């Protein structure tokens, strides 16, 4: 096992984050603070409680999930796409490091950044509202599991993309809409029957729901189903990454 | 000892282009092997396949006796690669990029060794500079330093001195010779015949994806080279036309040129001189010119 190789990639990616701290950390924190001000304080005061939880507090898990999904995908996709774009991928491909080890380096770095940003948002939200976390262990586990899963998904996008536009394509046109419609800002139970049923096709519903459960003990769907759905997506991404490296898809000519 | 062994290597692209055709090539330990060829001949494709960047269509590549696909961790750990294009992480510091390369190749961190590499390539004063602030030549040196950061046994250089000024080129040649003395095998591709002529022990010529010849540099020049004897005579002479015809001399004012190829012709230079003396032609000067690698190269690839 080339542990030094994995660490080299991990360290390189984390250094990049600290070099661009305003983009990596300050930007998502600012966006979240704005969400709290607009949706929480301004509009939230008119909405009242949802499932017995104050609306501003209700927003916290959804906002964290919204941010970490986007951060995981963008960090991992950019992390692997940029060496392809700049040509420095030659060094990774000619090094004695296996595909699994390469993936570990990039995905763990992207997931670490997301977890860090998620925790910073959690701390930031403490300035606006009182935070309650009924199941802190599960909260942290969901945070890590979803960061890894979506970093893996971002890694696949980064390999598939052959220009910067494609990197933004799936996050902008699929992921963000699904996250907004997945119950980030509302409970699925608030929707009319037809839209509720349709929402259950959206995989993000399960992620947000289980994450919200770890905070307030209330969930739109069964937590076991949520965890199973996340693990299924994780395994699917792993299988796809293995296929990519086996065939050299979009990496080797 | 053979350290790189390539057998029946073929590479075809999906569009039908055959980039490499049945390549058979061996490189021995501690030698500098230069692969010459025009643009698109297949030089970079060959290096990329050996190093694991491109996929082969068929054939076998072994490094120190191990298959470069089945035992890729072993073979790649022995190889350092300097690609043709300058590709660096512009915002990274020089020293950090070397540490990254060393780590990637699973080597224990060694500030001492990296300092030695930086010193050897005159990069000590630039070690804390971001790569984007360096000149093109300096970036090229960083690429070489990265390739050497994990102490490889074989160094591949794909046109290492393309676009590099004469001074730096000569500095690099000296450095490559030092590496060779330290037991590193060097495989380089180049456009510069002068480069191959100066530093290579053996030369291969590749054209249209086929190895045309591989030979010891001196032997190649001796075997394929033409010898030109230029005889400066004192004045024109009536009997010269007979001699010119007999030996197929080229005449330019008072200079007669006799060209012979050791592979194709019998050397008649002694007979020519004897005939000139017999004809009472006064000889002022005799020069002998051996054809250089460039002429040999052009002869081979233009066939």
Contacts between the chains, C-beta under 8 A, distances in Angstrom:
chain1	res1	chain2	res2	distance
A	2	B	73	7.3
A	2	B	106	4.5
A	3	B	106	7.7
A	4	B	103	4.7
A	4	B	104	7.7
A	4	B	106	4.8
A	4	B	107	6.9
A	4	B	108	7.7
A	5	B	103	6.4
A	5	B	104	5.0
A	5	B	105	7.2
A	5	B	106	5.5
A	7	B	103	6.2
A	8	B	99	7.7
A	8	B	100	5.1
A	8	B	101	7.9
A	8	B	102	7.9
A	8	B	103	3.1
A	8	B	104	4.7
A	9	B	104	7.2
A	11	B	100	7.5
A	11	B	103	7.5
A	12	B	89	7.7
A	12	B	92	7.7
A	12	B	100	5.3
A	15	B	92	7.7
A	15	B	96	7.2
A	16	B	91	7.8
A	19	B	91	6.2
A	86	B	87	5.8
A	86	B	88	7.8
A	86	B	89	7.2
A	86	B	90	7.7
A	87	B	83	7.4
A	87	B	85	5.5
A	87	B	87	3.2
A	88	B	87	4.8
A	88	B	88	6.6
A	88	B	89	5.9
A	90	B	53	5.7
A	90	B	81	6.8
A	90	B	83	5.1
A	90	B	87	6.3
A	91	B	81	7.7
A	91	B	101	6.4
A	91	B	104	6.5
A	91	B	146	7.0
A	92	B	104	7.1
A	93	B	51	7.8
A	93	B	52	5.9
A	93	B	53	4.8
A	94	B	51	4.3
A	94	B	52	5.4
A	94	B	53	5.8
A	94	B	76	6.0
A	94	B	79	6.8
A	94	B	81	4.9
A	95	B	76	6.1
A	95	B	104	4.5
A	95	B	105	5.6
A	96	B	72	6.8
A	96	B	73	4.1
A	96	B	74	7.4
A	96	B	75	8.0
A	96	B	76	4.2
A	96	B	77	4.4
A	96	B	105	6.1
A	96	B	106	6.2
A	97	B	73	7.9
A	97	B	104	6.3
A	97	B	106	7.6
A	98	B	73	7.3
A	248	B	55	5.7
A	252	B	53	6.7
A	252	B	54	6.0
A	252	B	55	5.2
A	253	B	13	7.4
A	253	B	48	7.8
A	253	B	54	5.1
A	253	B	55	7.2
